[in-house]
């Protein structure tokens, strides 16, 4: 199985790299996609990171980059995206030809706090999608977005008590215990589970011990 990890605007972090290594020890083939071609970045804050993302990459180019990684339909894939990476992955999967080998190879798309997905509510995914949302989003009405997405048959939305960016040590909203919990739940063994079973593992009731 191949696991494609799509980063947020901060790019590759040590935590994501370590997670990818853990997956590889379990026999997964791992590819990390980021806006900066693997070059480690140091941003003073999220605003600067956002400016750099738009300058070096941008959403449309990020979608094309992910689409290129999906061109090989010979191996089953699980996609794991964060923030803009999750939304771009959602768009890239939708661009796959209906019924193609590439589309059928996508077993599960898991996206953490995909705020930009609000601009793509017209998409009806043809693969199982699990979206892990924060408690709120300051720039839009999260309830409305979640309600719209949950009407779609292949999407499962999970709302956590954490803030946008809680999985990333470079984010001001990083929550170490929550990040450790979710990366553990997405271990090499669990990532192979059916989307329905993995969704139950990711439900918020399993994180009460870290609150």
trRosetta pair geometry for C-beta under 8 A, 3 or more apart (Angstrom, degrees):
i j d omega theta_ij theta_ji phi_ij phi_ji
1 27 7.8 72 36 113 84 88
1 28 5.5 -41 83 -122 89 83
1 29 7.1 -170 97 27 38 82
1 75 7.1 152 -133 169 28 98
1 76 5.2 -46 -118 86 78 101
1 77 7.3 151 -171 -98 75 25
1 78 6.5 27 169 -2 119 101
1 107 7.6 -37 -141 9 114 150
1 191 7.5 173 115 117 144 104
1 192 6.1 -178 2 -103 161 90
2 28 7.0 121 -125 -176 21 82
2 29 4.5 -37 -105 76 74 104
2 30 7.5 167 -160 -81 62 24
2 31 6.7 9 -176 3 108 104
2 75 4.9 81 -14 119 116 125
2 76 6.9 165 25 86 78 47
2 77 4.8 -28 76 -104 100 77
2 78 7.5 179 92 28 52 63
3 20 7.7 -169 93 -126 119 75
3 23 5.4 -74 40 177 150 155
3 28 4.9 18 -3 169 113 136
3 29 7.2 163 21 79 66 50
3 30 5.2 -16 67 -108 97 72
3 31 7.5 176 89 29 51 64
3 77 7.4 148 -94 -159 25 64
3 78 5.1 -18 -111 68 75 96
3 79 7.8 161 -162 -91 53 26
3 80 6.4 8 -176 2 99 114
3 191 6.1 -6 -93 165 130 151
4 30 8.0 158 -88 -158 30 49
4 31 5.1 -15 -114 69 73 100
4 32 8.0 160 -163 -91 51 25
4 33 6.4 16 -178 -6 96 113
4 66 7.5 111 153 -146 139 87
4 69 5.7 123 -130 140 139 138
4 70 7.8 -58 -31 -71 170 77
4 77 5.9 10 -4 -167 109 116
4 78 7.4 -179 26 88 69 45
4 79 4.8 -19 68 -112 102 74
4 80 7.1 169 86 26 51 67
4 89 7.7 158 107 -122 117 125
5 16 6.2 159 152 -169 146 111
5 19 7.5 127 -102 96 156 116
5 20 6.1 -105 5 -82 148 107
5 30 6.8 9 -4 -167 110 96
5 31 7.2 -177 27 91 71 48
5 32 4.7 -21 70 -111 107 72
5 33 7.0 175 86 24 51 69
5 80 5.0 -20 -109 72 68 102
5 81 7.7 158 -165 -83 43 43
6 32 8.0 168 -81 -161 27 52
6 33 4.8 -15 -108 68 72 107
6 34 7.7 161 -158 -78 47 47
6 62 7.9 100 -168 176 118 108
6 66 6.1 4 -103 -99 136 120
6 79 6.8 13 -7 -174 113 97
6 80 7.1 175 22 88 72 48
6 81 4.0 -10 63 -110 112 88
6 82 6.9 -170 93 22 68 67
6 85 3.5 174 128 -179 93 110
6 86 6.9 161 82 -63 116 40
6 88 6.5 -147 168 72 145 107
6 89 5.0 -177 20 -55 158 119
7 10 6.8 -107 165 69 115 68
7 11 5.4 63 118 -150 153 21
7 12 5.9 -111 -66 -70 156 47
7 13 7.6 149 -134 -4 125 83
7 16 6.4 -9 -96 -110 104 175
7 32 6.8 43 -36 -179 105 96
7 33 6.9 -156 9 91 80 54
7 34 4.2 10 33 -106 132 90
7 35 7.3 -111 78 -3 105 77
7 82 6.0 -18 -153 49 35 115
7 85 5.2 158 77 -61 22 152
8 11 7.9 -77 76 -18 55 25
8 82 4.4 -74 -43 111 94 103
8 83 3.7 50 -117 43 112 125
8 84 5.8 103 -145 32 64 82
8 85 5.4 -101 -74 -2 42 108
8 165 7.4 174 136 -112 178 80
8 168 6.2 -69 33 -64 136 152
8 171 8.0 18 80 -64 156 119
9 35 6.8 -1 -134 10 49 145
9 46 7.4 87 76 -157 130 74
9 49 4.6 114 124 143 109 104
9 50 5.5 3 180 -88 166 52
9 52 7.4 125 175 70 99 88
9 53 4.0 -69 -139 -54 100 145
9 83 6.8 -70 -6 104 82 139
9 84 5.8 63 -50 23 86 132
10 13 6.5 24 116 -58 121 105
10 41 6.6 -159 -175 72 55 117
10 43 6.4 -121 -123 24 80 130
10 49 5.3 -26 -85 -147 64 146
10 168 6.0 130 35 -175 146 142
10 170 4.5 147 -153 82 156 145
10 171 7.2 -117 -32 -57 146 78
11 34 4.3 76 -144 180 70 134
11 35 6.1 -100 -85 45 87 81
11 36 4.7 -21 -106 23 138 121
11 39 7.4 -45 -172 79 155 58
11 40 6.9 165 113 -132 131 35
11 41 4.8 104 29 14 141 116
12 16 5.8 -128 -152 75 63 127
12 17 6.0 64 176 -56 107 98
12 32 5.9 74 -103 143 111 141
12 34 5.0 -97 -38 -44 81 158
12 36 7.8 -118 7 60 88 105
12 38 6.2 19 -7 -139 145 49
12 40 6.3 -80 75 -94 98 67
13 16 4.8 96 53 8 79 99
13 17 7.0 -142 94 -4 42 88
13 168 6.3 158 -24 -149 157 82
13 169 6.0 154 -176 40 144 100
13 170 6.0 -146 -99 -14 127 113
14 17 5.6 -57 -147 38 33 113
14 18 6.2 33 155 -19 67 106
14 169 7.5 -25 50 39 93 145
15 18 5.8 -53 -147 36 29 109
15 19 6.4 32 152 -20 63 106
15 168 7.5 180 56 -132 136 44
15 169 5.5 138 -18 -10 134 116
15 179 7.0 -11 -179 159 152 135
15 183 7.5 -117 171 -73 102 157
16 19 5.5 -53 -147 36 33 114
16 20 6.4 36 153 -21 65 103
16 32 6.4 112 144 -130 117 135
17 20 5.7 -53 -152 34 31 113
17 21 6.6 33 150 -19 63 104
17 32 7.3 -43 -94 -46 62 166
18 21 5.6 -52 -151 34 35 114
18 22 6.6 39 150 -22 65 102
19 22 5.6 -51 -152 31 35 114
19 23 6.7 36 150 -19 65 102
19 183 5.2 -105 -107 -150 122 121
19 186 7.8 23 -166 92 123 112
20 23 5.6 -52 -152 33 35 112
20 24 6.5 36 151 -21 66 104
20 30 4.4 145 -161 159 94 153
20 32 5.7 -61 -79 -53 153 116
21 24 5.6 -53 -150 34 35 113
21 25 6.7 37 152 -22 65 100
21 30 7.9 -106 -61 41 26 161
22 25 5.9 -51 -154 29 33 111
22 26 7.0 24 150 -10 62 107
22 187 7.0 -81 142 -140 123 72
22 188 6.3 -148 137 -31 78 107
23 26 5.8 -66 -159 40 36 107
23 28 4.2 -50 162 57 96 134
23 30 5.1 112 86 -72 125 126
23 187 7.9 178 -89 -175 68 41
23 188 4.8 154 -130 -87 51 95
23 191 6.8 4 -124 19 110 157
24 27 7.7 112 -173 -24 34 7
24 28 6.0 -93 -86 67 37 75
24 29 7.6 53 -111 -112 80 25
24 30 5.3 -83 -61 3 93 121
25 188 6.9 -137 73 -26 71 160
26 187 7.1 124 -53 159 160 80
26 188 2.4 129 44 139 162 156
26 189 6.3 -124 -148 -47 142 60
27 188 7.0 119 38 178 69 130
28 188 5.6 -145 -12 -134 117 99
28 191 6.8 6 -81 84 149 140
29 75 7.1 -8 46 157 140 157
31 69 6.0 177 117 -149 149 128
32 38 7.5 103 91 -101 106 85
33 65 6.0 148 -167 133 122 112
33 66 5.9 124 129 -91 168 73
33 69 6.0 -96 -69 -34 135 155
33 85 7.3 151 89 -143 96 114
34 37 7.4 -111 78 -11 88 14
34 38 6.4 129 47 -72 118 38
34 85 7.9 -39 -111 -93 54 131
35 53 5.3 42 108 -132 175 79
35 56 5.8 106 149 97 105 111
35 57 3.7 -98 -155 -20 106 158
35 62 6.1 -42 -95 -93 92 108
35 65 8.0 170 -107 25 50 165
36 39 4.7 -97 142 55 107 90
36 41 5.7 147 -18 -46 173 117
36 52 8.0 5 -79 145 118 115
36 56 6.1 19 -96 135 75 154
36 57 7.5 -90 -59 -41 54 122
41 49 7.3 116 124 -120 139 90
41 52 7.0 150 -154 122 147 157
43 46 7.4 85 126 -88 134 23
43 48 4.8 176 -162 91 98 107
43 49 4.0 43 -167 -67 174 90
43 52 6.7 -132 -96 14 120 141
43 170 7.1 75 52 176 100 128
44 48 5.3 64 45 16 86 152
45 48 5.4 98 57 11 69 99
45 49 7.2 -128 105 -3 38 93
45 172 7.6 14 -145 -44 83 118
46 49 5.3 -56 -147 39 37 115
46 50 6.2 41 154 -24 69 103
46 165 7.6 -76 -97 -89 135 156
46 171 6.9 45 -80 -129 116 71
46 172 6.7 -83 -25 -1 118 106
47 50 5.7 -52 -149 33 30 112
47 51 6.6 31 152 -18 63 104
48 51 5.7 -52 -150 35 34 113
48 52 6.4 32 152 -18 66 106
49 52 5.7 -57 -148 38 31 110
49 53 6.3 37 152 -24 65 104
49 170 7.8 114 -77 137 153 127
50 53 5.6 -49 -147 32 31 115
50 54 6.6 27 156 -14 63 105
51 54 6.0 -59 -152 39 30 107
51 55 6.2 26 152 -18 65 112
52 55 5.5 -58 -144 40 32 112
52 56 5.8 8 167 -1 70 115
53 56 6.5 -66 -133 48 21 93
53 57 5.6 -48 -170 49 60 108
53 58 7.3 135 142 -67 71 32
53 84 7.0 100 175 58 153 163
54 57 7.4 -69 -99 62 12 65
54 58 5.5 57 -144 -89 51 75
57 61 5.0 -150 -175 84 63 122
57 62 5.4 60 158 -61 120 90
57 65 7.6 -39 -151 -15 113 143
58 61 4.9 79 65 17 88 106
58 62 6.8 -154 93 -12 41 91
59 62 5.6 -60 -149 34 30 113
59 63 6.5 33 154 -22 66 102
59 84 6.6 -114 -103 -167 88 114
59 87 7.6 -38 -142 104 114 115
59 88 6.1 -157 -158 -89 72 103
59 116 6.8 -167 -117 -174 134 156
60 63 5.7 -49 -153 30 33 113
60 64 6.7 32 150 -16 64 103
61 64 5.5 -52 -151 36 37 112
61 65 6.4 42 149 -24 67 103
62 65 5.5 -49 -149 32 34 115
62 66 6.6 31 153 -15 65 103
62 84 6.8 45 94 141 172 106
62 85 7.2 -115 176 -105 133 57
62 88 4.3 -59 117 -133 112 159
63 66 5.9 -58 -151 38 31 108
63 67 6.2 36 150 -24 65 107
63 88 4.9 -137 -75 -160 66 88
63 91 4.9 -52 -118 98 125 121
63 92 5.0 -176 -159 -69 72 86
63 95 7.2 101 169 -13 113 144
64 67 5.4 -51 -145 34 33 117
64 68 6.6 40 154 -25 63 99
64 92 8.0 -167 -63 -106 15 105
65 68 5.9 -50 -158 26 30 113
65 69 7.1 27 147 -15 60 103
66 69 5.6 -56 -157 34 40 112
66 70 6.6 32 148 -16 69 108
66 88 5.7 145 -7 133 143 101
66 89 5.5 -145 -159 -99 157 62
66 92 3.9 -106 99 -57 117 168
67 70 5.6 -63 -152 39 35 109
67 71 7.2 64 147 -54 63 83
67 92 4.6 -147 -65 -149 73 103
67 95 5.8 -35 -106 80 125 136
67 96 7.8 -175 -135 -68 87 74
68 71 5.7 -21 -163 -20 40 118
70 73 7.7 35 167 -75 68 74
70 77 7.2 -123 -119 41 79 171
70 92 6.3 152 -2 149 141 114
70 93 7.2 -180 -109 -94 162 59
70 96 6.3 -91 138 -82 139 118
70 102 5.4 86 151 -173 91 112
70 105 7.6 163 -161 75 80 120
70 106 7.1 -6 -137 -65 118 111
71 102 6.5 -43 -140 -107 21 133
72 75 6.6 17 126 22 108 94
72 102 7.6 116 79 -106 17 89
72 105 7.8 -118 113 127 58 177
73 100 6.5 -131 -82 139 160 89
73 101 3.2 125 118 120 145 92
73 102 3.8 -102 -74 -72 114 49
73 103 7.6 -7 -120 17 127 41
73 104 6.8 66 -169 55 118 84
73 105 4.4 -164 -153 -22 67 134
74 101 7.3 20 -66 155 46 130
74 105 7.2 18 34 -101 16 139
75 105 6.4 64 79 -157 37 125
76 105 5.7 -152 -108 -162 36 70
76 107 5.1 43 -177 -41 101 121
77 105 5.3 53 6 138 100 93
77 106 5.3 -35 71 -105 105 52
77 107 6.2 176 71 10 42 86
78 107 5.4 -44 -75 66 72 108
78 108 4.9 -1 -126 61 87 95
78 109 7.8 179 -165 -81 54 32
78 110 7.1 15 175 2 97 106
78 191 5.5 -180 75 176 166 100
79 89 5.1 168 157 -171 137 138
79 93 7.2 -142 21 -62 159 123
79 106 6.6 -15 -11 -144 115 102
79 108 7.3 -163 33 98 67 53
79 109 4.6 -8 64 -116 111 73
79 110 6.9 177 91 29 58 63
80 110 5.0 -7 -111 68 70 104
80 111 7.8 173 -158 -81 39 40
80 112 8.0 26 -178 -10 79 99
80 186 6.9 93 -115 -172 144 148
80 191 8.0 -57 -53 -128 129 121
81 85 4.1 -158 -160 121 91 85
81 86 3.3 155 107 -87 109 53
81 87 7.4 -155 135 7 141 37
81 88 7.0 -167 -149 55 145 78
81 89 4.1 -153 -50 7 148 138
81 90 7.5 -121 52 -26 155 79
81 109 7.3 -2 8 -172 111 91
81 110 7.3 166 26 89 65 54
81 111 4.7 -12 68 -113 99 81
81 112 7.1 -161 99 26 52 70
81 114 6.9 50 105 -88 114 111
82 85 4.9 31 52 51 59 121
82 86 5.8 99 -36 -33 5 99
82 111 7.6 180 -78 -157 24 61
82 112 4.9 -9 -116 60 68 108
82 113 7.2 21 -163 53 64 88
82 167 6.1 -125 -123 74 126 132
82 168 6.7 116 171 -55 148 114
83 86 6.2 123 42 15 15 101
83 87 7.5 -42 145 1 39 100
83 112 7.1 -25 -35 94 55 81
83 113 5.6 -6 -84 94 66 95
83 114 6.7 156 -146 -105 17 43
83 115 6.5 -5 -149 16 72 95
83 116 7.6 71 165 1 62 101
83 164 7.2 87 -101 -177 103 98
83 165 7.0 23 -67 -83 129 70
84 87 5.6 -54 -147 41 40 110
84 88 6.0 40 154 -20 70 107
84 114 7.8 122 -89 -142 17 66
84 115 7.8 -34 -68 53 62 88
84 116 5.4 55 -115 -2 68 140
85 88 5.7 -53 -141 39 29 110
85 89 6.3 33 156 -21 63 106
85 111 8.0 -173 99 -134 71 90
86 89 5.8 -54 -149 35 29 112
86 90 6.5 35 150 -23 62 105
86 111 3.0 112 -161 -151 121 104
86 112 6.0 -166 -57 43 145 47
86 113 7.2 138 26 71 149 43
86 114 3.6 -112 101 -86 120 107
86 117 7.1 -49 114 -48 97 115
86 131 7.4 114 167 -126 135 84
87 90 5.5 -50 -151 31 34 118
87 91 6.6 31 152 -15 64 104
87 111 7.2 107 -50 -160 44 144
87 114 4.4 147 -58 -171 77 100
87 115 7.1 -61 -46 64 135 46
87 116 3.6 -164 66 76 178 101
87 117 4.6 -144 -110 -59 95 68
87 119 7.7 57 -170 44 135 97
87 120 6.7 143 -166 19 95 132
88 91 5.7 -54 -150 38 34 110
88 92 6.2 36 151 -23 67 107
88 116 7.6 26 -42 83 67 141
89 92 5.5 -52 -142 36 33 113
89 93 6.4 34 159 -20 65 103
89 109 6.0 171 133 -150 117 118
89 111 6.6 -172 63 -87 121 111
90 93 6.3 -53 -151 32 25 108
90 94 6.8 25 150 -19 58 108
90 109 6.6 133 -90 151 65 150
90 111 6.4 -14 -51 -58 109 156
90 114 6.5 85 -18 -174 136 157
90 117 5.8 35 48 -110 165 105
90 120 6.4 142 112 95 120 146
90 123 6.6 130 155 91 100 159
90 125 7.0 -79 -154 -79 83 122
90 129 7.0 60 -115 -134 96 140
91 94 5.7 -58 -154 34 34 114
91 95 6.7 35 151 -24 65 105
91 120 5.8 -112 -81 -118 95 160
91 123 7.1 -129 -101 -71 56 155
92 95 5.7 -55 -155 28 35 113
92 96 7.6 51 147 -36 61 89
93 96 5.9 -34 -167 1 43 116
93 103 7.5 103 -170 -126 76 74
93 106 5.7 109 -130 -138 115 174
93 109 5.9 -85 -36 -63 159 147
93 125 6.5 25 107 -135 126 101
93 126 7.8 -159 149 46 102 80
93 127 6.1 -92 -180 29 137 124
94 120 7.7 -164 2 178 158 127
94 123 4.8 -76 -94 -141 150 122
94 125 6.6 -89 -79 -100 88 66
94 126 8.0 125 -113 7 57 91
96 100 5.8 -135 167 52 93 123
96 102 4.9 -146 -145 105 119 109
96 103 4.1 157 124 -75 130 87
96 106 7.3 -177 4 -9 165 132
97 100 3.8 80 75 -34 99 131
97 102 7.0 82 36 49 85 112
97 103 6.5 -123 73 -25 52 121
98 103 6.6 20 -128 -22 24 172
98 126 6.8 147 -125 -55 80 170
99 103 6.5 32 19 59 10 137
99 104 7.4 20 -165 -46 34 105
100 103 4.8 99 56 6 79 99
100 104 7.0 -149 95 -2 42 88
101 104 5.7 -59 -144 43 32 110
101 105 6.2 41 154 -32 65 105
102 105 5.8 -52 -151 24 28 115
102 106 7.6 30 152 -24 58 96
103 106 6.3 -53 -165 19 38 108
103 126 6.3 3 -177 89 123 128
103 127 7.1 -159 -178 -49 75 112
106 109 6.5 5 175 -49 118 95
106 127 4.5 -57 105 -95 109 169
107 127 7.2 121 132 -168 6 121
107 128 7.5 -20 153 44 49 108
107 195 7.2 -176 150 -47 78 101
108 127 7.0 -154 -92 153 24 108
108 128 5.1 -28 -113 83 72 107
108 129 7.7 157 -165 -91 57 31
108 130 6.9 7 -176 4 103 105
108 195 4.4 172 -107 -86 117 103
108 198 7.0 50 -163 53 164 146
109 125 7.2 -116 38 -154 136 150
109 127 6.1 95 -7 97 103 116
109 128 7.2 173 27 95 70 55
109 129 4.7 -16 70 -112 103 78
109 130 7.3 178 92 29 53 62
110 129 7.8 170 -82 -160 32 51
110 130 4.8 -9 -114 67 75 103
110 131 8.0 177 -159 -80 45 32
110 132 7.2 23 -179 -10 88 108
110 186 7.3 -178 106 -114 166 129
110 198 7.7 -80 -81 131 131 133
110 202 8.0 -180 -142 -73 124 164
111 114 4.3 6 152 -42 130 128
111 117 7.3 104 125 -54 155 138
111 129 7.1 -4 7 -171 109 96
111 130 7.3 168 26 89 64 55
111 131 5.0 -14 68 -114 99 72
111 132 7.0 -172 94 25 47 73
112 132 4.8 -22 -111 69 65 109
112 167 5.4 16 149 -4 164 145
112 182 7.7 87 -96 154 133 158
113 132 7.0 -44 -34 97 58 73
113 133 6.1 98 -100 -138 58 43
113 134 5.0 33 -103 -27 116 97
113 137 7.9 150 -158 -87 97 106
113 164 4.6 148 -170 -131 148 75
113 165 6.8 -82 69 -35 161 41
113 166 7.6 124 -29 19 139 85
113 167 7.9 -169 12 8 114 108
114 117 4.2 55 123 -24 110 118
114 131 6.0 -82 24 -141 117 109
114 133 8.0 -74 31 -92 68 75
115 118 6.6 -28 172 -2 54 109
115 137 5.6 145 -116 -134 109 140
115 139 7.2 59 -172 58 135 116
115 140 7.2 138 -164 32 95 122
115 164 6.5 20 -49 -129 124 139
116 119 5.8 -35 -180 21 68 111
116 120 7.5 40 135 1 75 108
117 120 5.6 -76 -156 51 52 100
117 121 7.4 90 148 -69 75 66
117 131 7.2 -69 19 -128 172 143
117 145 7.0 109 92 -174 95 125
117 149 7.4 32 134 -84 131 133
118 121 6.6 -4 -159 -43 38 105
118 140 5.5 -3 -104 131 175 167
118 145 4.8 -67 -99 -107 95 129
120 123 5.0 9 158 -5 96 119
121 145 7.1 -130 -84 -138 122 73
121 148 5.0 -8 -153 137 130 142
121 149 7.1 -104 -128 -68 88 73
124 152 5.6 -168 -131 -137 73 117
124 154 7.9 100 174 28 69 108
125 128 7.9 130 121 -99 126 2
125 129 4.9 70 68 -24 166 132
125 152 6.8 81 28 152 83 139
125 154 5.2 -118 88 82 96 125
125 155 6.4 107 35 -62 122 94
126 154 7.0 114 -139 7 12 166
127 154 6.6 139 96 163 21 146
128 154 5.4 -127 -102 -175 42 96
128 156 7.6 4 -171 2 90 105
128 195 3.7 129 129 90 155 179
128 196 7.7 -99 -137 -46 150 66
129 154 5.9 77 15 123 87 90
129 155 4.7 -21 74 -107 108 73
129 156 7.2 174 92 26 57 65
130 155 7.9 158 -87 -159 27 55
130 156 5.0 -17 -111 68 72 101
130 158 6.8 16 -177 -3 93 113
130 195 6.5 -172 -36 -163 111 97
130 198 7.1 -113 -28 105 162 103
130 199 5.2 -159 -105 -99 128 92
130 202 6.6 93 170 55 142 155
131 149 6.5 -33 34 155 152 156
131 155 6.5 4 -1 -167 113 102
131 156 7.3 173 25 86 69 50
131 157 5.0 -20 69 -111 103 70
131 158 7.0 177 89 27 50 71
132 158 4.9 -18 -111 71 66 108
132 160 6.2 30 179 -22 91 117
132 182 7.4 104 178 -134 169 142
132 202 6.4 -96 -88 168 120 130
133 137 7.9 -73 -168 -40 104 107
133 142 6.4 136 178 -168 137 123
133 146 6.3 -72 -17 -84 165 117
133 157 6.3 12 -9 -171 119 97
133 158 6.8 173 21 85 74 50
133 159 4.9 -25 70 -108 107 66
133 160 6.7 180 83 17 50 76
134 137 6.6 118 61 -66 114 72
134 142 7.7 -104 70 -117 78 156
134 159 7.8 -6 97 -156 18 70
134 160 6.2 -48 -126 64 34 93
134 162 5.7 -91 -134 93 81 64
134 163 5.2 36 -159 -158 136 21
134 164 4.5 -95 -19 -59 154 59
134 165 8.0 7 -75 16 139 54
134 166 6.7 141 -107 -9 102 115
134 173 7.8 -6 -123 155 143 150
135 159 6.9 90 -108 172 41 95
135 160 6.6 -80 -54 96 69 56
135 161 5.1 35 -75 -149 119 36
135 162 6.3 159 -19 50 96 21
135 163 6.6 -40 30 -79 99 51
136 142 5.7 -157 -142 7 47 142
136 163 7.7 -26 53 -118 73 70
137 140 5.4 -10 104 54 125 76
137 142 4.6 131 15 -65 101 108
137 145 8.0 11 26 23 144 142
137 164 6.2 70 -109 -51 77 132
140 144 7.8 -101 157 55 92 112
140 145 6.7 63 124 -36 122 128
141 144 4.2 48 106 10 115 115
141 145 6.9 155 95 -14 65 85
142 145 5.7 -59 -151 38 38 110
142 146 6.1 34 156 -17 73 107
143 146 6.0 -59 -146 40 28 108
143 147 6.2 29 157 -21 65 109
144 147 5.8 -55 -147 35 28 112
144 148 6.5 27 155 -19 62 107
145 148 5.9 -58 -153 35 30 110
145 149 6.4 24 154 -15 66 109
146 149 5.8 -59 -145 40 32 108
146 150 6.1 29 160 -21 68 109
146 157 5.0 150 -149 160 93 162
146 159 6.7 -1 -114 -67 156 116
147 150 6.1 -55 -142 35 26 108
147 151 7.2 36 155 -28 57 100
148 151 6.1 -54 -166 18 33 114
149 152 5.9 -52 -170 20 47 112
149 155 5.0 -104 168 130 90 153
149 157 5.5 103 96 -60 122 129
150 155 6.5 -124 -99 98 35 106
150 156 8.0 48 -118 -131 79 30
150 157 5.3 -81 -72 15 95 123
152 155 4.5 50 79 13 108 118
156 195 7.7 158 13 157 131 105
156 199 4.8 9 103 -139 161 142
158 199 7.3 -173 -51 -161 122 80
158 202 5.7 -105 -51 122 174 105
158 203 6.2 -138 -128 -111 121 46
158 204 6.5 166 -176 -37 98 86
159 204 6.9 -27 82 -46 56 137
160 166 7.4 -117 104 45 141 153
160 178 7.1 102 174 -157 142 134
160 204 5.7 172 -110 -100 58 105
160 207 7.1 13 -139 49 103 157
161 204 7.0 103 -15 -150 87 128
161 207 7.9 -162 28 98 102 126
161 211 6.5 33 69 -113 148 122
162 166 3.8 8 153 -61 134 165
162 173 7.3 120 165 160 88 106
162 175 5.0 -111 -135 10 126 150
162 178 5.1 103 -73 -165 150 176
163 166 5.7 128 61 -58 59 100
163 173 3.7 -115 95 -155 117 131
163 175 7.4 130 33 -32 81 114
164 171 7.7 -129 118 -171 62 145
164 173 5.9 81 72 58 50 164
165 168 5.2 -67 -169 42 77 109
165 171 3.0 -169 166 -169 125 159
165 172 7.0 49 98 48 149 58
165 173 4.1 106 70 57 105 109
165 174 6.5 -66 133 -62 91 57
166 171 7.2 -91 -63 84 20 138
166 173 5.4 -69 -71 131 63 95
166 174 6.1 120 -148 -136 39 28
166 175 4.2 -9 -158 19 105 102
166 178 5.2 -15 154 88 126 138
166 179 6.3 -159 140 -58 73 88
167 171 7.9 55 58 20 48 137
167 174 7.6 -80 70 -127 12 73
167 178 7.5 -96 -80 112 60 96
167 179 4.7 133 -135 -114 50 95
167 182 6.4 -67 -105 68 109 139
167 183 7.7 130 -150 -49 102 95
168 171 4.2 84 79 -10 104 109
168 174 5.9 -105 85 -91 50 98
168 179 7.6 -180 -22 -106 22 137
169 174 5.1 70 -119 -130 31 156
169 176 7.6 46 -100 -94 87 83
169 179 7.5 -142 -57 76 73 177
170 174 7.3 118 38 -56 24 130
171 174 4.9 138 67 -49 83 81
174 179 6.8 -18 -164 -31 83 139
175 178 3.9 32 104 24 117 118
175 179 6.2 154 81 -19 63 87
176 179 5.8 -59 -145 38 28 110
176 180 6.2 26 159 -17 65 108
177 180 5.9 -55 -147 37 29 110
177 181 6.3 33 152 -23 63 107
177 210 4.1 178 145 -168 125 123
178 181 5.5 -54 -150 33 31 115
178 182 6.4 20 159 -12 66 106
178 207 6.5 40 -121 -159 81 138
178 210 6.2 166 -72 113 59 141
179 182 6.2 -60 -145 40 29 102
179 183 6.2 24 160 -13 66 110
180 183 6.1 -58 -142 41 27 107
180 184 6.2 30 157 -21 63 110
181 184 5.9 -63 -155 36 26 111
181 185 6.4 22 152 -17 65 108
181 206 7.8 161 176 121 122 94
181 207 5.5 98 144 -115 162 99
181 210 5.7 -117 -50 -12 140 157
182 185 5.4 -51 -144 37 37 111
182 186 6.2 21 158 -6 67 109
182 202 7.1 49 -131 -132 89 92
183 186 5.8 -64 -143 49 32 101
183 187 7.8 78 147 -68 56 62
184 187 6.0 -2 -173 -51 41 103
185 190 6.0 -93 169 100 49 169
185 201 5.2 165 -165 142 110 110
185 202 5.9 135 137 -89 146 69
185 206 7.3 101 -94 114 138 144
186 190 6.1 -121 -130 85 22 118
186 191 5.6 54 -175 -74 70 94
186 198 7.9 61 -107 -161 69 118
186 202 8.0 39 -62 -86 88 110
187 190 4.9 83 51 16 78 100
187 191 6.7 -140 89 -16 34 89
188 191 5.9 -45 -134 26 27 114
188 192 7.4 27 162 -19 54 104
189 192 6.5 -69 -174 28 31 108
189 193 7.9 43 138 -37 62 95
190 193 5.4 -29 -165 -3 54 119
190 198 6.0 120 167 -115 92 96
190 201 6.1 -126 -155 104 133 171
191 198 7.4 58 -119 -113 30 142
193 197 4.4 -105 167 86 121 119
193 198 4.5 149 82 -56 114 91
193 201 7.4 91 64 -6 160 138
194 197 4.8 86 58 10 85 102
194 198 6.9 -162 86 -4 40 90
195 198 5.8 -62 -141 43 30 108
195 199 6.1 38 159 -29 66 105
196 199 5.8 -49 -149 27 27 115
196 200 7.1 26 153 -17 58 101
197 200 6.0 -55 -160 31 35 110
197 201 6.8 35 146 -20 65 104
198 201 5.4 -51 -152 32 40 115
198 202 6.5 32 153 -16 68 108
199 202 5.9 -64 -151 40 31 107
199 203 7.2 58 149 -51 62 85
200 203 5.8 -22 -160 -15 40 117
201 206 6.8 1 -177 -17 46 170
202 206 7.5 -122 -157 42 10 133
203 206 5.9 99 73 -1 72 101
204 207 5.8 -66 -160 34 53 107
204 208 7.8 80 149 -53 73 76
205 208 6.3 -12 -164 -27 47 111
207 210 5.4 -53 -175 37 78 107
207 211 6.8 91 130 -40 84 94
208 211 5.8 -48 -154 13 42 118
